Amino acid sequence: MKVRDGHTIRNRAAHIAVGVDLDGVKHVVGIWVQAAEGAKFWAGVCAELRNRGVRDVLIVCCDGLTGFPEAIEATWPQSTVQTCTVHLIRAAMRFVPYQDRKKVAAALRPIYTAPTVEAAETELLAFAESDLGRKYPATVSTWENAWERFIPFLAFPPELRKIIYTTNAIESLNFQLRKIIKNRGHFPNDDAAIKLLWLAIRDIEDKRARQRAKEKGLPAADRRAPAKLVEGAAVQGWRAALGALTLTYPDRLQPYLI
């Protein structure tokens, strides 16, 4: 977004965090506008969330933001920081021309669907030694560089993998917000930009709620109204995922489930 900074109009990024509570309900937990990312900025974001009452975070799924994983681990030392698998795949495919993309995508699939870390390492090595791997060494390098932030994903059962596999939920929200701000000029300050984004989220959810209300009572096959976008939406398959989380983090979850 373009935001006025003194007598200059500068490009700034709006960062949005979405959290899932113990009931499996999604919430937009914050919007931050910043000209540049960095460890100091992300440390401030995490500190704000903690000061607002976020006492523990089990898993954080994010893409490669400089300084963000370190800020999370400093704020909540027991948290697992997981690279978004879809972002990793996209980053790896960046070096592959169109005619080979389907082949490379198929060859990469055994890596992120592997049952264990050892099996994933074997699949990555097999890809690296294949004709496609030798043809696109930058793709192999992308996986190798992100490996330590990717492998926590492989320690979880399928019920949890479905939830932390991607940050697509927040990307859907970002897509809707971009449509709202693309034709605007600049904002007078950061607070004005944050206020507009939050009001836009509320407006999107209100419109969807009104559409659902109009179709109330109709058979499911006849309903066309969209579901909740993010705020207040429920995670599909949450009961199974919560069971898996409870087994994975028994000491941290049991006090809140009694």
C-alpha positions as CSV (number, residue, x, y, z in Angstrom):
1,M,0.0,0.0,0.0
2,K,1.0,3.6,-0.5
3,V,1.2,5.6,2.8
4,R,2.3,9.2,3.4
5,D,5.4,9.5,5.4
6,G,6.0,13.2,6.1
7,H,6.1,14.8,2.6
8,T,6.8,11.5,0.8
9,I,4.5,8.7,-0.3
10,R,6.1,5.4,0.5
11,N,5.2,1.8,-0.3
12,R,4.4,-0.2,2.8
13,A,3.4,-3.8,3.4
14,A,0.5,-4.8,5.6
15,H,1.2,-8.1,7.5
16,I,-1.8,-10.0,8.8
17,A,-1.7,-12.9,11.3
18,V,-4.5,-15.5,11.7
19,G,-4.7,-17.7,14.7
20,V,-6.8,-20.8,15.5
21,D,-8.1,-21.2,19.0
22,L,-8.8,-24.4,20.9
23,D,-12.3,-24.5,19.5
24,G,-10.9,-24.6,16.0
25,V,-12.1,-21.1,15.2
26,K,-10.0,-18.8,13.1
27,H,-9.4,-15.2,14.2
28,V,-7.5,-12.3,12.6
29,V,-5.2,-11.5,15.6
30,G,-3.5,-8.5,14.2
31,I,-2.6,-6.2,11.3
32,W,0.8,-4.5,11.2
33,V,2.0,-2.0,8.6
34,Q,5.7,-1.7,8.1
35,A,8.1,-0.4,5.4
36,A,10.6,-3.2,5.8
37,E,10.7,-6.5,7.5
38,G,13.3,-7.4,10.0
39,A,14.1,-9.1,13.3
40,K,13.3,-6.0,15.3
41,F,9.9,-5.6,13.6
42,W,8.9,-9.2,14.1
43,A,10.1,-9.1,17.7
44,G,7.7,-6.2,18.3
45,V,4.8,-8.1,16.7
46,C,5.4,-11.2,18.9
47,A,5.8,-9.0,22.0
48,E,2.5,-7.3,21.2
49,L,0.6,-10.5,20.8
50,R,2.1,-11.9,24.1
51,N,1.2,-8.7,25.9
52,R,-2.4,-8.9,24.6
53,G,-2.7,-12.4,26.2
54,V,-1.4,-15.0,23.8
55,R,0.2,-17.2,26.4
56,D,1.3,-20.1,24.2
57,V,1.5,-20.9,20.5
58,L,1.9,-24.5,19.5
59,I,2.7,-24.2,15.7
60,V,3.3,-21.2,13.6
61,C,3.1,-21.7,9.8
62,C,4.7,-18.9,7.7
63,D,6.8,-18.3,4.7
64,G,10.4,-17.2,4.7
65,L,10.2,-13.9,6.5
66,T,13.6,-12.6,7.7
67,G,13.9,-12.7,11.5
68,F,10.3,-14.0,12.1
69,P,11.1,-17.6,13.2
70,E,13.7,-16.3,15.6
71,A,11.3,-13.8,17.1
72,I,8.7,-16.5,17.6
73,E,11.1,-18.8,19.3
74,A,12.3,-16.0,21.5
75,T,8.8,-15.1,22.6
76,W,7.4,-18.6,22.8
77,P,10.4,-21.0,23.2
78,Q,8.4,-24.2,22.9
79,S,6.7,-23.2,19.6
80,T,7.2,-25.1,16.4
81,V,7.9,-22.9,13.4
82,Q,6.9,-24.5,10.2
83,T,7.6,-23.3,6.6
84,C,4.4,-23.2,4.5
85,T,4.8,-26.3,2.2
86,V,2.9,-24.6,-0.6
87,H,5.2,-21.6,-0.5
88,L,8.2,-23.9,-0.6
89,I,6.9,-25.7,-3.6
90,R,6.2,-22.5,-5.4
91,A,9.7,-21.2,-4.6
92,A,11.2,-24.4,-5.9
93,M,9.1,-24.3,-9.1
94,R,10.3,-20.7,-9.8
95,F,13.3,-22.1,-11.7
96,V,11.3,-24.6,-13.8
97,P,10.0,-23.6,-17.3
98,Y,6.4,-24.3,-18.1
99,Q,7.0,-27.5,-20.2
100,D,8.6,-29.3,-17.2
101,R,6.5,-28.0,-14.3
102,K,4.1,-31.0,-14.2
103,K,7.0,-33.5,-14.2
104,V,8.9,-31.6,-11.5
105,A,5.7,-31.2,-9.4
106,A,5.1,-34.9,-9.6
107,A,8.7,-35.7,-8.7
108,L,8.6,-33.4,-5.6
109,R,5.4,-34.8,-4.2
110,P,7.0,-37.9,-2.6
111,I,9.2,-35.5,-0.5
112,Y,6.4,-33.7,1.3
113,T,4.1,-36.7,1.5
114,A,6.7,-38.9,3.0
115,P,5.8,-40.6,6.3
116,T,9.1,-39.8,8.1
117,V,12.0,-37.4,7.9
118,E,14.3,-40.2,6.8
119,A,11.9,-41.2,3.9
120,A,11.7,-37.5,2.8
121,E,15.5,-37.2,2.8
122,T,15.7,-40.4,0.6
123,E,13.2,-38.9,-1.8
124,L,15.0,-35.5,-1.9
125,L,18.3,-37.3,-2.7
126,A,16.6,-39.4,-5.4
127,F,15.2,-36.2,-7.0
128,A,18.6,-34.5,-6.8
129,E,20.2,-37.5,-8.6
130,S,17.5,-37.7,-11.2
131,D,17.6,-36.2,-14.7
132,L,15.2,-33.4,-13.5
133,G,17.2,-32.7,-10.4
134,R,20.4,-32.4,-12.3
135,K,18.6,-30.2,-14.9
136,Y,17.3,-27.8,-12.2
137,P,19.8,-27.7,-9.3
138,A,18.3,-24.4,-8.0
139,T,15.1,-26.4,-7.3
140,V,17.1,-28.9,-5.2
141,S,18.9,-26.1,-3.5
142,T,15.7,-24.4,-2.5
143,W,14.5,-27.5,-0.6
144,E,17.9,-28.1,1.0
145,N,18.1,-24.5,2.3
146,A,14.6,-24.7,3.8
147,W,15.0,-28.2,5.1
148,E,15.3,-27.5,8.8
149,R,12.1,-25.4,8.8
150,F,10.3,-27.9,6.6
151,I,10.8,-31.2,8.5
152,P,8.8,-30.4,11.6
153,F,5.8,-30.9,9.4
154,L,6.8,-34.6,8.9
155,A,6.6,-35.3,12.6
156,F,2.8,-34.7,12.7
157,P,0.0,-37.1,11.8
158,P,-2.2,-36.5,8.6
159,E,-4.9,-34.8,10.7
160,L,-2.5,-32.0,11.6
161,R,-0.7,-31.9,8.3
162,K,-3.9,-30.9,6.5
163,I,-4.0,-27.8,8.7
164,I,-0.4,-26.6,8.7
165,Y,0.3,-27.7,5.1
166,T,-0.4,-24.2,3.7
167,T,-1.2,-20.6,4.6
168,N,-3.9,-20.5,1.9
169,A,-6.5,-19.3,4.3
170,I,-4.7,-16.1,4.9
171,E,-3.9,-15.8,1.2
172,S,-7.6,-15.9,0.4
173,L,-8.1,-13.1,2.8
174,N,-5.2,-11.1,1.2
175,F,-6.7,-11.6,-2.2
176,Q,-10.0,-10.1,-1.1
177,L,-8.3,-7.1,0.6
178,R,-6.1,-6.4,-2.5
179,K,-9.3,-6.0,-4.6
180,I,-10.5,-3.3,-2.1
181,I,-7.3,-1.2,-1.9
182,K,-6.0,-1.5,-5.5
183,N,-7.9,1.5,-6.8
184,R,-7.3,3.7,-3.8
185,G,-4.7,6.4,-3.8
186,H,-2.5,6.7,-0.7
187,F,-3.3,6.6,3.0
188,P,-2.5,9.6,5.3
189,N,-0.8,7.3,7.9
190,D,-0.3,3.7,9.0
191,D,-3.3,3.8,11.4
192,A,-5.7,4.8,8.5
193,A,-4.5,1.9,6.5
194,I,-4.9,-0.6,9.4
195,K,-8.4,0.8,10.1
196,L,-9.5,0.4,6.5
197,L,-8.2,-3.2,6.3
198,W,-10.0,-4.2,9.5
199,L,-13.3,-2.5,8.4
200,A,-12.9,-4.3,5.1
201,I,-12.6,-7.7,6.8
202,R,-15.7,-6.9,8.9
203,D,-17.6,-5.8,5.8
204,I,-16.7,-8.9,3.9
205,E,-17.9,-11.1,6.7
206,D,-21.1,-9.1,7.2
207,K,-22.0,-9.4,3.5
208,R,-21.4,-13.1,3.5
209,A,-23.5,-13.5,6.7
210,R,-26.4,-11.6,5.1
211,Q,-26.2,-13.9,2.0
212,R,-26.3,-17.0,4.2
213,A,-29.3,-15.6,6.2
214,K,-31.3,-15.1,2.9
215,E,-30.7,-18.8,2.1
216,K,-31.5,-20.1,5.6
217,G,-34.0,-23.0,5.4
218,L,-33.1,-24.0,1.8
219,P,-31.8,-27.5,1.1
220,A,-28.0,-27.6,1.2
221,A,-27.8,-28.3,-2.6
222,D,-29.6,-25.0,-3.3
223,R,-27.4,-22.8,-1.2
224,R,-24.9,-20.6,-3.0
225,A,-23.9,-18.2,-0.3
226,P,-20.1,-18.2,0.6
227,A,-18.9,-19.5,3.9
228,K,-17.1,-17.3,6.4
229,L,-13.8,-16.0,4.9
230,V,-11.5,-16.2,8.0
231,E,-12.8,-14.4,11.1
232,G,-15.0,-16.8,13.0
233,A,-14.6,-19.6,10.4
234,A,-14.1,-23.1,11.7
235,V,-11.3,-25.4,10.7
236,Q,-12.4,-28.5,8.9
237,G,-11.6,-31.7,10.7
238,W,-10.7,-29.9,13.9
239,R,-11.8,-32.6,16.3
240,A,-9.3,-35.1,14.8
241,A,-6.6,-32.4,14.7
242,L,-7.2,-31.4,18.3
243,G,-6.9,-35.1,19.3
244,A,-3.6,-35.3,17.5
245,L,-2.4,-32.0,19.2
246,T,-3.4,-33.3,22.6
247,L,-1.2,-36.4,22.1
248,T,1.6,-34.3,20.7
249,Y,1.5,-31.6,23.4
250,P,-0.2,-33.2,26.4
251,D,1.4,-31.1,29.1
252,R,0.6,-27.8,27.3
253,L,-3.0,-28.6,26.3
254,Q,-4.5,-30.6,29.2
255,P,-4.9,-27.6,31.6
256,Y,-7.1,-25.9,29.0
257,L,-9.2,-28.9,28.1
258,I,-10.4,-29.9,31.6
